[in-house]
Amino acid sequence: MITATTWLFIFVIAYWAYCIFWGVKGARAAKTASDYFIAGRSIPIWVFVLAATATSFSGWTFMGHPGLVYRDGFQYAYASFYAITIPFTGVMFLKRQWMLGKRFGYVTPGEMFADYFKSDAMRILTVIVALFFSIPYLGVQLRASGFLFNVLTDGYLNVNIGMYMLSAVVVIYVASGGLRSVAYVDTLQAVLLAFGIVAIGMITLNYAGGFSALNDGIANLAAMDTKRTLDGYSHYIAIPGIIQLVKSGPSAVGGAWTGIMVLTYMFALMGIQSAPAFSMWSFSNKNPRPFAPQQVWASSAVIGFILIVFTAIQGMGGHLIGADSAMLAKGFAKDFMHLGKDLMEMPGKQGMIVPALINLLSGTAPWFVGLLAVCALAAMQSTGAAYMSTAAGMLTRDLYKRYLNPGASHTTQKLFGRIGVVVIAGAALAVATYSTDALVLLGGLAVAYGFQMWPSLIGICWWPFLTRRGVTYGLIAGIIAVTLTETIGQTWFGITAWGRWPLTIHSAGWGIFFNLGIAVIVSFFTQDSESRSHRMKFHDFLKEHAGLSSEKRGLKPVAWGITLVWFIFAIGPGAVIGNWIFGDPNNKADWMFGMPSIWAWHILWWALGVGMMWFLAYKMQMSTMPEKEISALVEDIGDVKVARLDVDKP
């Protein structure tokens, strides 16, 4: 019989062949720099819907998310709402960025911010944020892929060797074909990611004995849990309050995931679509038509349902089928996994849960083990590939072309873009290989840094009040605040006056507090009529082409109200109601739907969140086609140099 390891290599080779095919095809199609860096602004609708979804939900969703549900229970599972909050950022900004990119010919967000704010400082800061985001985030994904293959091949492949092998193919197809190749490979990766999570969830549910048995097991797990919230509930099935006034979030009683922590952690994950890379995704489309279906249906509805249901089953079900030695000792679980020890005593701790679940089938369906392993690999590479491509584009356009060779031809730009891909991947691999401690520290910063682009995007898309100096000083302050309230602040800079996530507020929350606060204050004192007039040319254009019709303007207060209510009660302070509203957490007989109240609360607010996203994207026209046609002021054809953008042109 063919072993699971052999099947693993068979599926990996088939997957690699698909990647290389699109790398070659993308290289042939990339005639200009615009073709290479943003796919000639012509990515098809269905490709963007799947590719943007794959980029938004990385290997962390596939591998890390179930592990933290296993460790922290449903209080952490509120993070599944990032299926809604990540595309919420897209609803806010993608359409308007696309309009500006189409009008003024932007290829990178650095070009857009520099033109709008008349500031090369913003251009450079945008590149810095992109690199701070891309390199550690990519390093985490690449090392996780090596770790996964090390586990699934029973140590046959060394972690580093596996990481290099798996990374080489990514570098080849990304460097060859640019964003077009990334997009088409991402379509398969999105399907594999969703299929893999559902399949592993169904496998877990089957071994747990079905849905009713799963909830019985959760009740037993909660009853024997010694880690309790201030209200006396098990930390597995309740969040530990609205906020806790502790020095470090992880030291909070009953767990770190208070209502405020969940809210500010969602801020961090919103940084995925506000990071500079996603601005380039917006520029790569022929029109905004794909934005709404990706945000509402592919992400919020489909991925949201998968995370709320199947990821929860994976994490909580692991306790019932052999990962939890205490549950085995009490007779509340069956040892299907045969780990020989408690999962949390293994080298990967909670990160081992998904490989352990995949290995359940190694004896009965080894081919399926190989397929699920490739699903995990695809999930881990989906985000990394996009960030390699976009970060390389920013290095080429915003640094090399801007300062070293303004007259660079399209051929030269593509060459330096490919070099940039290799350099970025090399930096990520170096950190992942030689400093895993640094990788962990930097990886925790990535998405929080991405979220610090919100004030800049608010300024350029919605609010002309924010000035160049306001957003520049605010962005610098936000980056500093994020750094000092993460572990890296204590480890590298010796800042011990506060710990990680003080007052159970995530570093992204501290960052945006200082970022937006300083941006507003400095903008108030730095207003001048000339700069304001320049910014208004952009906003007048947006108002003309993206403004609401008179009959829909009255819905603005409704949109604000719906959004605020959802953020407060789904992922904010009001989420504490979910602990008990559908039944006493300590009494399974009182569970209204046969499941913990907190899980029912998740499902309810997921459905309401999909409704909110539909209302904003479609009803409020925040992600639909503009009613007026947009004409471009510049063309990007052949090796002709692109003219300097001039917003005074009619």
C-alpha positions as MATLAB code, in Angstrom:
seq = 'MITATTWLFIFVIAYWAYCIFWGVKGARAAKTASDYFIAGRSIPIWVFVLAATATSFSGWTFMGHPGLVYRDGFQYAYASFYAITIPFTGVMFLKRQWMLGKRFGYVTPGEMFADYFKSDAMRILTVIVALFFSIPYLGVQLRASGFLFNVLTDGYLNVNIGMYMLSAVVVIYVASGGLRSVAYVDTLQAVLLAFGIVAIGMITLNYAGGFSALNDGIANLAAMDTKRTLDGYSHYIAIPGIIQLVKSGPSAVGGAWTGIMVLTYMFALMGIQSAPAFSMWSFSNKNPRPFAPQQVWASSAVIGFILIVFTAIQGMGGHLIGADSAMLAKGFAKDFMHLGKDLMEMPGKQGMIVPALINLLSGTAPWFVGLLAVCALAAMQSTGAAYMSTAAGMLTRDLYKRYLNPGASHTTQKLFGRIGVVVIAGAALAVATYSTDALVLLGGLAVAYGFQMWPSLIGICWWPFLTRRGVTYGLIAGIIAVTLTETIGQTWFGITAWGRWPLTIHSAGWGIFFNLGIAVIVSFFTQDSESRSHRMKFHDFLKEHAGLSSEKRGLKPVAWGITLVWFIFAIGPGAVIGNWIFGDPNNKADWMFGMPSIWAWHILWWALGVGMMWFLAYKMQMSTMPEKEISALVEDIGDVKVARLDVDKP';
ca = [
       0.000    0.000    0.000;
       1.215    3.486   -0.834;
       2.094    5.337    2.384;
       0.811    8.736    3.437;
       4.297   10.209    2.916;
       4.387    8.970   -0.676;
       0.925   10.385   -1.356;
       2.107   13.645    0.190;
       4.929   13.965   -2.344;
       2.628   12.975   -5.232;
       0.141   15.742   -4.409;
       2.919   18.255   -3.748;
       4.472   17.596   -7.154;
       1.071   18.033   -8.850;
       0.541   21.276   -6.933;
       4.016   22.521   -7.852;
       3.350   21.788  -11.521;
       0.234   23.975  -11.377;
       2.225   26.797   -9.750;
       5.037   26.655  -12.307;
       2.520   26.574  -15.177;
       1.026   29.880  -14.059;
       4.468   31.319  -13.408;
       5.435   30.683  -17.035;
       2.095   31.902  -18.357;
       2.265   35.054  -16.245;
       5.799   35.788  -17.427;
       4.683   35.606  -21.056;
       1.777   37.970  -20.399;
       3.871   40.559  -18.496;
       4.823   42.957  -21.294;
       4.901   46.117  -19.148;
       5.653   47.001  -15.541;
       1.932   47.454  -15.002;
       1.347   43.934  -16.343;
       3.925   42.532  -13.959;
       3.155   44.455  -10.763;
      -0.653   44.802  -10.958;
      -1.611   42.323  -13.713;
      -2.321   45.114  -16.200;
      -5.350   46.167  -14.127;
      -7.238   43.290  -15.735;
      -7.723   40.481  -13.197;
     -11.075   38.737  -13.970;
     -13.897   38.916  -11.441;
     -13.851   35.277  -10.361;
     -10.062   35.303  -10.042;
     -10.052   38.334   -7.740;
     -12.880   36.919   -5.603;
     -10.922   33.735   -4.931;
      -7.432   35.278   -4.898;
      -8.287   38.085   -2.472;
      -9.970   35.539   -0.207;
      -6.902   33.293   -0.250;
      -4.636   36.270    0.482;
      -6.821   37.377    3.397;
      -6.920   33.985    5.107;
      -3.483   32.480    5.329;
      -1.911   29.400    6.832;
      -2.612   30.934   10.227;
      -6.316   30.371    9.575;
      -5.644   26.763    8.625;
      -3.011   25.826   11.236;
      -2.826   28.379   14.035;
      -6.454   29.330   14.535;
      -7.728   25.841   15.522;
      -4.772   25.515   17.885;
      -5.702   28.613   19.863;
      -9.341   27.508   19.950;
      -8.025   24.254   21.461;
      -5.964   26.141   24.048;
      -8.253   29.062   24.918;
     -11.695   27.829   23.893;
     -14.585   29.903   22.597;
     -13.282   33.134   24.146;
     -10.563   33.067   21.496;
     -12.968   31.742   18.843;
     -14.384   35.284   18.633;
     -11.353   35.774   16.384;
     -13.309   33.849   13.732;
     -15.129   37.121   13.145;
     -12.080   38.282   11.237;
     -13.866   36.674    8.293;
     -16.023   39.815    8.520;
     -13.678   42.464    9.916;
     -10.921   41.829    7.349;
     -13.209   42.488    4.345;
     -14.852   45.336    6.309;
     -11.590   47.192    5.702;
     -12.009   46.402    2.019;
     -15.528   47.831    2.054;
     -14.163   51.022    3.552;
     -11.262   51.571    1.168;
     -10.868   49.250   -1.845;
     -13.361   50.834   -4.238;
     -12.101   54.351   -3.625;
      -8.475   53.300   -3.964;
      -9.313   51.570   -7.235;
     -10.949   54.773   -8.492;
      -7.887   56.842   -7.632;
      -5.570   54.244   -9.167;
      -7.604   54.151  -12.353;
      -7.799   57.936  -12.593;
      -4.194   58.810  -11.820;
      -2.344   55.674  -12.907;
      -0.994   54.579   -9.539;
       0.781   51.242   -9.393;
       1.770   51.310   -5.704;
       0.155   52.878   -2.625;
       3.376   54.812   -2.049;
       2.764   56.664   -5.320;
      -0.811   57.374   -4.252;
       0.059   58.706   -0.798;
       3.020   60.732   -2.068;
       0.854   62.367   -4.723;
      -2.073   63.079   -2.401;
      -0.074   64.357    0.577;
       2.763   65.825   -1.540;
       5.166   63.919    0.677;
       7.992   61.543   -0.141;
       8.095   60.759    3.589;
       4.723   59.029    3.221;
       6.061   57.093    0.246;
       9.010   55.808    2.280;
       6.907   55.097    5.373;
       4.511   53.070    3.238;
       7.392   50.948    1.936;
       8.673   50.486    5.503;
       5.263   49.311    6.687;
       5.041   46.968    3.695;
       8.419   45.407    4.549;
       7.684   45.224    8.276;
       4.469   43.449    7.364;
       5.711   41.211    4.564;
       9.029   39.806    5.778;
       8.001   38.500    9.232;
       4.536   37.472    8.036;
       6.106   35.577    5.144;
       8.726   34.054    7.434;
       6.053   32.696    9.774;
       4.193   31.097    6.852;
       7.305   29.546    5.327;
       8.559   28.090    8.602;
       5.099   26.725    9.377;
       5.104   24.885    6.042;
       8.476   23.299    6.870;
       7.224   22.327   10.341;
       4.069   20.756    8.902;
       5.988   18.596    6.453;
       8.453   17.601    9.160;
       5.561   16.304   11.285;
       3.649   14.619    8.475;
       6.744   12.812    7.170;
       7.625   11.608   10.704;
      10.779   13.692   10.685;
      11.958   12.478    7.272;
      12.185   16.082    6.088;
      14.106   18.451    8.339;
      12.110   21.622    9.114;
      14.611   23.896    7.368;
      15.098   21.640    4.345;
      11.341   21.338    3.909;
      10.993   25.094    4.258;
      13.612   25.775    1.557;
      12.113   23.233   -0.839;
       8.587   24.541   -0.441;
       9.731   28.167   -0.660;
      11.739   27.666   -3.846;
       8.672   26.993   -5.962;
       6.879   30.035   -4.555;
       9.811   32.265   -5.417;
       9.998   30.818   -8.938;
       6.369   31.404   -9.908;
       6.068   34.777   -8.145;
       9.299   36.154   -9.601;
       8.424   34.838  -13.065;
       4.860   36.006  -13.514;
       4.269   38.717  -10.908;
       0.844   39.440   -9.495;
      -0.997   37.764  -12.379;
       0.603   34.405  -11.564;
      -0.044   34.956   -7.863;
      -3.722   35.628   -8.563;
      -4.309   32.512  -10.660;
      -2.440   30.248   -8.236;
      -4.418   31.814   -5.388;
      -7.677   30.674   -6.990;
      -6.717   27.051   -6.397;
      -5.307   27.889   -2.984;
      -8.615   29.444   -1.895;
     -10.515   26.288   -2.843;
      -7.971   24.045   -1.111;
      -8.004   26.202    2.033;
     -11.785   26.075    2.385;
     -12.014   22.387    1.475;
      -9.256   21.448    3.918;
     -10.787   23.239    6.909;
     -14.203   21.708    6.266;
     -12.765   18.230    5.708;
     -10.656   18.275    8.889;
     -13.671   19.593   10.815;
     -15.843   16.747    9.516;
     -13.149   14.188   10.383;
     -12.947   15.593   13.913;
     -16.727   15.581   14.314;
     -16.897   11.972   13.139;
     -14.285   10.806   15.649;
     -15.954   12.855   18.409;
     -19.212   10.957   17.805;
     -21.342   13.648   16.192;
     -22.605   17.080   17.153;
     -24.516   16.021   20.272;
     -21.547   14.047   21.600;
     -19.273   16.985   20.852;
     -21.370   19.305   23.010;
     -21.562   16.704   25.777;
     -17.776   16.564   25.674;
     -17.518   20.367   25.802;
     -19.748   20.337   28.900;
     -17.458   17.768   30.544;
     -14.387   19.777   29.577;
     -15.903   22.927   31.096;
     -16.933   21.129   34.286;
     -13.408   19.893   35.012;
     -11.694   23.137   33.957;
      -9.738   24.772   36.772;
      -9.159   28.027   34.905;
     -12.205   30.176   35.691;
     -13.366   33.680   34.808;
     -14.250   36.219   37.498;
     -17.880   35.077   37.146;
     -16.920   31.471   37.857;
     -17.331   30.184   34.302;
     -14.924   27.863   32.506;
     -12.500   29.822   30.349;
     -13.338   27.469   27.470;
     -16.926   28.717   27.160;
     -16.900   32.328   28.415;
     -14.939   35.525   27.839;
     -13.392   36.911   31.041;
     -15.262   40.223   31.182;
     -15.261   43.532   29.336;
     -11.751   44.625   30.352;
      -9.260   43.827   33.099;
      -6.968   46.423   34.624;
      -3.856   44.268   34.529;
      -0.308   45.098   33.518;
      -0.211   42.403   30.861;
      -3.154   40.980   28.930;
      -1.959   37.354   29.108;
      -2.027   37.589   32.920;
      -5.756   38.386   33.050;
      -7.922   36.182   35.248;
      -9.733   33.556   33.197;
      -7.831   34.273   29.993;
      -6.691   37.248   27.947;
      -9.652   37.505   25.577;
     -11.811   40.140   27.237;
     -14.315   42.079   25.124;
     -11.797   44.903   24.638;
      -9.023   42.456   23.752;
     -11.194   40.761   21.139;
     -12.156   44.134   19.639;
      -8.592   45.433   19.425;
      -7.312   42.072   18.156;
      -9.856   42.398   15.366;
      -8.328   45.820   14.678;
      -4.989   44.071   14.153;
      -6.443   41.573   11.713;
      -8.177   44.393    9.850;
      -4.612   45.404    9.051;
      -4.456   42.616    6.463;
      -6.573   44.556    3.958;
      -5.305   47.987    4.989;
      -1.685   46.891    4.504;
      -0.029   48.373    1.395;
      -0.182   45.021   -0.407;
      -3.957   45.122   -0.613;
      -3.882   48.574   -2.151;
      -2.053   46.971   -5.058;
      -4.712   44.255   -5.199;
      -7.296   47.002   -5.641;
      -5.287   48.615   -8.468;
      -5.040   45.266  -10.276;
      -8.737   45.094  -11.160;
     -10.380   46.233  -14.362;
     -13.302   47.563  -12.296;
     -14.683   47.284   -8.725;
     -17.283   44.664   -9.678;
     -15.488   41.813   -7.811;
     -15.193   43.709   -4.520;
     -18.710   43.209   -3.160;
     -19.029   39.464   -3.862;
     -15.589   38.852   -2.384;
     -16.323   40.873    0.746;
     -19.887   39.744    1.393;
     -20.258   36.233    0.014;
     -16.822   34.641   -0.359;
     -15.300   36.034    2.841;
     -18.036   37.013    5.308;
     -20.571   34.319    4.400;
     -18.587   31.285    3.230;
     -15.299   31.606    5.128;
     -17.161   33.054    8.118;
     -19.439   30.001    8.334;
     -16.486   27.647    7.917;
     -14.542   29.304   10.756;
     -17.478   29.701   13.147;
     -18.458   26.038   12.731;
     -15.634   23.820   11.488;
     -12.641   25.525   13.092;
     -14.488   25.461   16.418;
     -15.153   21.750   15.920;
     -11.451   21.126   15.244;
     -10.241   23.038   18.293;
     -12.802   21.843   20.830;
     -13.117   18.360   19.358;
      -9.396   17.721   19.802;
      -9.971   17.502   23.568;
     -12.331   14.576   23.052;
     -10.280   12.346   20.772;
      -6.918   12.033   22.457;
      -5.101   15.386   22.597;
      -6.039   16.144   26.230;
      -4.540   13.695   28.728;
      -6.700   15.020   31.591;
      -9.869   14.279   29.610;
      -8.527   10.792   28.859;
      -7.773   10.191   32.528;
     -11.331   11.158   33.488;
     -12.814    8.867   30.849;
     -14.354   11.812   28.990;
     -12.342   11.197   25.788;
     -11.183    8.365   23.550;
      -7.565    8.060   22.470;
      -7.828    8.041   18.692;
      -4.707   10.181   18.244;
      -2.229    7.957   20.139;
       0.078   10.876   20.866;
       1.544    9.254   23.976;
       1.408   12.536   25.881;
      -0.692   15.666   26.291;
      -0.710   17.859   23.185;
       0.518   20.872   25.188;
       3.606   18.892   26.238;
       4.671   18.341   22.621;
       7.211   20.646   20.912;
       4.613   22.466   18.822;
       2.037   22.600   21.655;
      -1.364   23.760   20.334;
       0.166   24.145   16.871;
       0.230   20.346   16.649;
      -3.557   19.964   16.681;
      -4.124   20.190   12.913;
      -1.268   17.816   11.940;
      -2.556   15.395   14.599;
      -6.068   15.571   13.168;
      -4.776   15.024    9.630;
      -2.794   11.976   10.800;
      -5.971   10.325   12.090;
      -6.443    8.980    8.554;
      -2.862    7.820    7.944;
      -3.830    4.173    8.407;
      -7.200    4.135    6.615;
      -6.940    6.785    3.883;
      -3.276    7.749    3.372;
      -4.070    9.466    0.066;
      -6.395   11.846    1.907;
      -3.607   12.687    4.358;
      -1.484   13.769    1.383;
      -4.320   15.855   -0.053;
      -5.022   17.608    3.258;
      -1.326   18.341    3.695;
      -1.296   20.104    0.315;
      -4.405   22.034    1.405;
      -2.407   23.254    4.406;
       0.582   24.083    2.209;
      -1.612   26.057   -0.195;
      -3.104   28.000    2.719;
       0.337   28.901    4.026;
       1.635   30.020    0.634;
      -1.447   31.972   -0.452;
      -0.663   35.062    1.585;
       3.113   34.842    1.331;
       3.119   34.856   -2.464;
       1.023   38.012   -2.650;
       3.237   39.866   -0.190;
       6.402   38.841   -2.028;
       4.996   40.262   -5.250;
       3.551   43.494   -3.897;
       6.474   44.340   -1.611;
       8.866   43.801   -4.527;
       6.702   46.136   -6.618;
       6.954   48.847   -3.975;
      10.722   48.468   -3.670;
      11.032   48.818   -7.438;
       8.598   51.672   -8.048;
       8.908   53.677   -4.821;
      12.652   53.381   -4.215;
      14.559   52.213   -7.286;
      12.500   54.011   -9.956;
      11.791   57.067   -7.837;
      15.292   57.792   -6.560;
      17.868   55.761   -8.514;
      16.558   55.456  -12.062;
      13.496   57.628  -12.792;
      13.671   56.734  -16.469;
      13.708   52.983  -15.886;
      12.103   51.078  -18.739;
       9.432   48.490  -18.163;
      11.962   45.738  -18.836;
      14.281   47.126  -16.171;
      11.445   47.516  -13.686;
      10.400   43.900  -14.173;
      13.998   42.768  -13.652;
      14.308   44.667  -10.382;
      10.870   43.420   -9.342;
      12.096   39.844   -9.743;
      15.258   40.653   -7.812;
      13.050   42.163   -5.100;
      11.047   38.941   -4.794;
      14.252   36.967   -4.240;
      15.572   39.504   -1.704;
      12.331   39.562    0.314;
      11.990   35.781    0.313;
      15.653   35.478    1.276;
      15.219   37.886    4.185;
      12.154   35.982    5.407;
      13.982   32.644    5.158;
      17.038   34.047    6.945;
      14.958   35.214    9.897;
      13.005   31.947    9.923;
      16.220   29.895    9.857;
      18.621   31.717   12.128;
      16.394   33.548   14.594;
      13.131   31.799   15.327;
      12.763   33.908   18.480;
      12.930   37.080   16.399;
      10.480   35.545   13.937;
       7.919   35.006   16.676;
       8.416   38.541   17.959;
       8.212   40.174   14.544;
       5.334   37.983   13.400;
       3.206   39.351   16.214;
       3.810   42.873   14.920;
       2.963   42.368   11.257;
      -0.800   42.795   11.125;
      -0.787   45.449   13.854;
       1.604   47.494   11.697;
      -0.698   47.019    8.707;
      -3.614   48.460   10.680;
      -1.650   51.662   11.261;
      -2.347   52.579    7.618;
      -6.009   53.260    8.511;
      -5.650   57.038    9.212;
      -3.763   57.525    5.938;
      -6.487   55.654    4.058;
      -9.218   57.547    5.897;
      -7.548   60.766    4.818;
      -7.202   59.919    1.151;
     -10.554   58.145    0.769;
     -12.919   60.003    3.108;
     -11.665   62.878    5.239;
      -9.673   65.769    3.674;
      -9.141   67.300    7.129;
      -6.117   65.048    7.763;
      -2.912   66.756    6.640;
       0.447   65.492    5.481;
       2.167   66.173    8.776;
      -0.793   64.814   10.711;
      -0.801   61.387    9.077;
       3.014   61.205    8.947;
       3.499   61.933   12.649;
       0.504   59.754   13.482;
       1.868   56.789   11.517;
       5.271   57.077   13.203;
       3.615   57.279   16.633;
       1.402   54.292   15.838;
       4.357   52.133   14.804;
       6.210   53.064   18.011;
       3.147   52.345   20.191;
       2.597   48.943   18.559;
       6.250   48.024   19.039;
       6.345   49.026   22.703;
       3.145   47.184   23.641;
       4.207   43.898   22.036;
       6.696   41.402   23.473;
       9.440   42.927   21.343;
       9.189   46.131   23.391;
      10.258   44.295   26.529;
      12.643   41.823   24.848;
      14.635   44.130   22.581;
      14.163   47.554   24.163;
      13.891   46.634   27.833;
      10.595   48.497   28.345;
       9.195   46.875   31.498;
       6.850   49.594   32.804;
       4.026   47.699   31.138;
       3.726   44.224   29.688;
       2.334   42.861   26.462;
      -1.168   44.147   25.686;
      -1.590   46.197   28.913;
      -5.160   46.520   30.253;
      -6.097   43.642   27.905;
      -5.837   46.008   24.926;
      -4.023   44.583   21.904;
      -1.010   46.449   20.510;
      -3.043   47.405   17.422;
      -5.476   49.200   19.735;
      -2.688   51.117   21.465;
      -1.163   51.933   18.093;
      -4.338   53.349   16.560;
      -5.083   55.331   19.745;
      -1.827   57.269   19.420;
      -1.805   57.194   15.626;
      -5.251   58.640   15.000;
      -5.107   60.926   18.041;
      -1.869   62.561   16.955;
      -3.012   62.663   13.322;
      -6.132   64.642   14.294;
      -4.342   67.000   16.714;
      -1.455   67.771   14.362;
      -3.840   68.173   11.415;
      -5.840   70.721   13.407;
      -2.744   72.918   13.781;
      -1.316   72.385   10.274;
      -4.192   73.327    7.992;
      -3.350   75.572    5.045;
      -5.496   76.592    2.124;
      -3.108   75.524   -0.651;
      -2.694   71.944    0.608;
      -6.396   71.714    1.397;
      -7.230   72.831   -2.132;
      -4.917   70.161   -3.541;
      -6.508   67.406   -1.412;
     -10.004   68.533   -2.343;
      -9.314   67.812   -6.026;
      -9.148   64.150   -5.084;
     -12.191   64.296   -2.834;
     -14.242   66.237   -5.366;
     -13.453   63.505   -7.880;
     -14.493   60.803   -5.395;
     -17.659   62.679   -4.478;
     -18.618   62.998   -8.118;
     -18.047   59.337   -8.945;
     -18.660   57.545   -5.629;
     -21.124   59.785   -3.830;
     -24.518   58.443   -2.780;
     -27.660   59.411   -4.603;
     -29.951   61.837   -2.766;
     -32.482   59.116   -1.885;
     -29.800   57.025   -0.150;
     -28.076   59.772    1.821;
     -30.687   59.388    4.525;
     -29.421   55.854    5.132;
     -26.046   57.079    6.416;
     -27.157   57.223   10.090;
     -28.623   53.733    9.697;
     -25.314   52.454    8.301;
     -23.393   54.047   11.178;
     -25.822   52.603   13.703;
     -25.739   49.069   12.299;
     -21.942   49.090   12.172;
     -21.463   50.406   15.719;
     -23.972   47.958   17.179;
     -22.308   45.042   15.437;
     -18.814   46.010   16.557;
     -19.944   46.506   20.170;
     -21.980   43.339   20.584;
     -20.332   40.924   18.147;
     -16.662   41.558   18.930;
     -16.589   44.259   21.608;
     -17.612   44.928   25.209;
     -21.202   43.804   24.606;
     -20.007   40.330   23.634;
     -19.925   39.431   27.345;
     -23.709   38.979   27.083;
     -23.041   35.951   24.905;
     -21.578   34.090   27.880;
     -24.997   33.385   29.376;
     -27.883   34.745   27.262;
     -28.629   31.343   25.696;
     -28.107   29.312   28.848;
     -26.020   29.049   32.020;
     -22.471   28.044   31.002;
     -22.200   25.842   34.102;
     -25.384   23.874   33.374;
     -25.641   21.981   30.095;
     -29.328   21.247   30.713;
     -29.926   24.999   30.434;
     -28.227   25.354   27.024;
     -31.038   26.608   24.788;
     -29.746   25.150   21.518;
     -27.850   22.216   22.950;
     -24.574   24.125   22.621;
     -22.751   26.623   24.854;
     -24.397   30.039   24.842;
     -21.187   31.635   23.564;
     -21.175   29.419   20.438;
     -24.799   30.241   19.675;
     -23.905   33.928   20.128;
     -21.099   33.522   17.582;
     -23.461   32.011   15.024;
     -26.124   34.696   15.571;
     -23.711   37.612   15.154;
     -21.978   35.972   12.220;
     -25.338   35.942   10.390;
     -26.005   39.555   11.405;
     -22.485   40.466   10.291;
     -23.131   39.084    6.816;
     -26.263   41.255    6.718;
     -24.243   44.305    7.790;
     -21.667   43.684    5.076;
     -24.392   43.303    2.433;
     -25.975   46.578    3.547;
     -22.681   48.479    3.365;
     -21.271   46.910    0.199;
     -24.442   46.805   -1.911;
     -27.141   49.018   -0.385;
     -24.750   51.834    0.518;
     -22.833   51.255   -2.745;
     -19.461   51.164   -0.990;
     -18.226   48.296   -3.165;
     -20.349   48.507   -6.299;
     -19.600   49.888   -9.741;
     -19.456   53.700   -9.915;
     -22.362   55.102  -11.894;
     -20.108   57.443  -13.896;
     -17.342   56.165  -16.122;
     -13.822   56.998  -14.947;
     -11.298   58.134  -17.526;
      -7.587   57.619  -16.894;
      -5.285   60.643  -17.051;
      -2.187   58.597  -17.911;
      -1.417   55.550  -20.003;
       1.177   52.882  -19.211;
       2.035   51.278  -22.542;
       5.229   49.658  -23.788;
       8.523   51.202  -22.656;
       7.156   54.743  -22.772;
       7.901   56.616  -19.568;
       4.838   57.433  -17.476;
       4.251   61.172  -17.285;
       4.248   62.889  -13.899;
       0.727   62.844  -12.557;
      -1.071   66.164  -12.634;
      -4.433   66.330  -10.890;
      -5.083   69.749  -12.414;
      -5.736   68.071  -15.749;
      -9.410   67.941  -16.692;
];
